[in-house]
Amino acid sequence: MDHALKLTRSPDTVTADDVESLRAHGLDDRAVLDLTLVIAYFAFVNRIADGLGVDVEPGGPPHPSHD
């Protein structure tokens, strides 16, 4: 979770040490890649939805721009 938060909130601060920490927790290179791709994909999709004012969860809270 720490890696996901860091990659989402301040991606420019992610270092090789962060990747090594993931490896120390048992992730191999493929798992690190998959994790990074999933985190990046959700950030990408959320920014598109936010930029267009799309409600991505029917019945969920309205997008702030729809208030």
Backbone as CSV, one residue per row, in Angstrom:
resi,resn,N_x,N_y,N_z,CA_x,CA_y,CA_z,C_x,C_y,C_z
1,MET,0.827,-1.197,0.000,0.000,0.000,0.000,0.868,1.257,0.000
2,ASP,1.954,1.217,0.740,2.832,2.393,0.777,3.343,2.730,-0.616
3,HIS,3.697,1.692,-1.368,4.206,1.925,-2.719,3.111,2.523,-3.609
4,ALA,1.911,2.015,-3.500,0.802,2.541,-4.304,0.541,4.007,-3.983
5,LEU,0.551,4.351,-2.707,0.342,5.742,-2.318,1.456,6.642,-2.839
6,LYS,2.690,6.180,-2.700,3.823,6.994,-3.148,3.792,7.176,-4.662
7,LEU,3.543,6.103,-5.390,3.503,6.186,-6.844,2.354,7.064,-7.320
8,THR,1.257,7.070,-6.595,0.096,7.875,-6.963,0.267,9.340,-6.584
9,ARG,0.721,9.582,-5.371,0.775,10.960,-4.856,2.045,11.716,-5.236
10,SER,3.160,11.015,-5.353,4.425,11.696,-5.674,5.330,10.762,-6.477
11,PRO,4.923,10.453,-7.698,5.667,9.477,-8.498,7.120,9.868,-8.756
12,ASP,7.403,11.152,-8.726,8.770,11.604,-8.972,9.720,11.261,-7.830
13,THR,9.184,10.792,-6.714,10.032,10.444,-5.569,10.309,8.944,-5.473
14,VAL,9.724,8.144,-6.355,9.965,6.702,-6.338,11.395,6.454,-6.826
15,THR,12.124,5.634,-6.073,13.525,5.359,-6.387,13.771,3.858,-6.521
16,ALA,14.974,3.528,-6.909,15.374,2.120,-6.989,15.258,1.461,-5.617
17,ASP,15.465,2.208,-4.557,15.316,1.654,-3.205,13.882,1.199,-2.944
18,ASP,12.910,1.927,-3.493,11.511,1.521,-3.338,11.260,0.183,-4.035
19,VAL,11.829,0.030,-5.210,11.683,-1.235,-5.946,12.383,-2.352,-5.180
20,GLU,13.540,-2.074,-4.642,14.253,-3.082,-3.850,13.447,-3.483,-2.617
21,SER,12.733,-2.544,-2.034,11.887,-2.858,-0.887,10.786,-3.840,-1.281
22,LEU,10.217,-3.646,-2.455,9.199,-4.584,-2.943,9.809,-5.969,-3.135
23,ARG,11.002,-6.007,-3.690,11.686,-7.293,-3.874,11.964,-7.951,-2.529
24,ALA,12.320,-7.152,-1.533,12.579,-7.687,-0.195,11.332,-8.305,0.418
25,HIS,10.164,-7.862,-0.055,8.897,-8.426,0.417,8.451,-9.610,-0.437
26,GLY,9.337,-10.059,-1.335,9.056,-11.282,-2.081,8.547,-11.090,-3.504
27,LEU,8.462,-9.865,-3.980,7.996,-9.659,-5.343,9.159,-9.821,-6.316
28,ASP,8.914,-10.547,-7.399,9.931,-10.652,-8.434,9.720,-9.517,-9.440
29,ASP,10.569,-9.452,-10.452,10.480,-8.349,-11.412,9.115,-8.273,-12.081
30,ARG,8.542,-9.407,-12.429,7.229,-9.427,-13.082,6.153,-8.881,-12.148
31,ALA,6.212,-9.251,-10.880,5.223,-8.771,-9.909,5.365,-7.262,-9.695
32,VAL,6.599,-6.762,-9.673,6.814,-5.316,-9.530,6.243,-4.602,-10.744
33,LEU,6.490,-5.136,-11.933,5.927,-4.551,-13.156,4.407,-4.573,-13.118
34,ASP,3.817,-5.709,-12.793,2.355,-5.812,-12.735,1.763,-4.833,-11.730
35,LEU,2.377,-4.737,-10.562,1.908,-3.803,-9.541,1.952,-2.372,-10.057
36,THR,3.062,-2.009,-10.672,3.223,-0.649,-11.197,2.212,-0.367,-12.301
37,LEU,1.988,-1.325,-13.184,1.017,-1.136,-14.264,-0.397,-0.948,-13.733
38,VAL,-0.785,-1.724,-12.733,-2.133,-1.597,-12.165,-2.304,-0.240,-11.486
39,ILE,-1.315,0.163,-10.712,-1.395,1.460,-10.034,-1.488,2.585,-11.056
40,ALA,-0.641,2.537,-12.079,-0.629,3.577,-13.113,-1.927,3.585,-13.906
41,TYR,-2.468,2.408,-14.208,-3.717,2.322,-14.963,-4.862,2.990,-14.203
42,PHE,-4.979,2.695,-12.920,-6.070,3.299,-12.151,-5.903,4.805,-12.024
43,ALA,-4.665,5.279,-11.886,-4.425,6.723,-11.854,-4.855,7.345,-13.177
44,PHE,-4.502,6.702,-14.275,-4.853,7.163,-15.622,-6.373,7.244,-15.798
45,VAL,-7.056,6.170,-15.475,-8.509,6.119,-15.647,-9.200,7.139,-14.739
46,ASN,-8.744,7.253,-13.509,-9.347,8.223,-12.593,-9.165,9.652,-13.083
47,ARG,-8.009,9.962,-13.632,-7.780,11.321,-14.138,-8.659,11.621,-15.351
48,ILE,-8.858,10.636,-16.202,-9.765,10.826,-17.336,-11.184,11.067,-16.825
49,ALA,-11.641,10.219,-15.914,-13.001,10.363,-15.379,-13.163,11.706,-14.675
50,ASP,-12.189,12.088,-13.870,-12.258,13.375,-13.176,-12.239,14.527,-14.166
51,GLY,-11.395,14.421,-15.169,-11.289,15.487,-16.164,-12.550,15.682,-16.981
52,LEU,-13.318,14.621,-17.129,-14.567,14.693,-17.888,-15.789,14.822,-16.989
53,GLY,-15.588,14.763,-15.684,-16.715,14.860,-14.759,-17.601,13.639,-14.777
54,VAL,-17.016,12.483,-15.029,-17.773,11.239,-15.148,-17.982,10.625,-13.768
55,ASP,-19.213,10.181,-13.494,-19.492,9.406,-12.295,-19.199,7.951,-12.639
56,VAL,-18.145,7.393,-12.048,-17.735,6.037,-12.406,-18.460,4.963,-11.614
57,GLU,-19.141,5.349,-10.547,-19.882,4.382,-9.751,-21.350,4.781,-9.712
58,PRO,-22.171,4.129,-10.537,-23.600,4.449,-10.491,-24.143,4.297,-9.079
59,GLY,-24.871,5.287,-8.630,-25.434,5.259,-7.292,-24.472,5.739,-6.229
60,GLY,-23.231,5.996,-6.628,-22.234,6.492,-5.678,-22.382,7.990,-5.501
61,PRO,-21.502,8.577,-4.711,-21.566,10.019,-4.518,-21.304,10.751,-5.830
62,PRO,-21.951,11.863,-6.048,-21.745,12.597,-7.303,-20.335,13.146,-7.393
63,HIS,-19.878,13.312,-8.617,-18.583,13.936,-8.866,-18.653,15.371,-8.347
64,PRO,-17.584,15.884,-7.720,-17.619,17.257,-7.157,-18.052,18.314,-8.157
65,SER,-17.749,18.136,-9.419,-18.123,19.150,-10.412,-19.610,19.106,-10.744
66,HIS,-20.333,18.102,-10.226,-21.765,17.976,-10.508,-22.629,18.544,-9.384
67,ASP,-22.006,19.122,-8.378,-22.777,19.647,-7.232,-23.546,20.900,-7.612
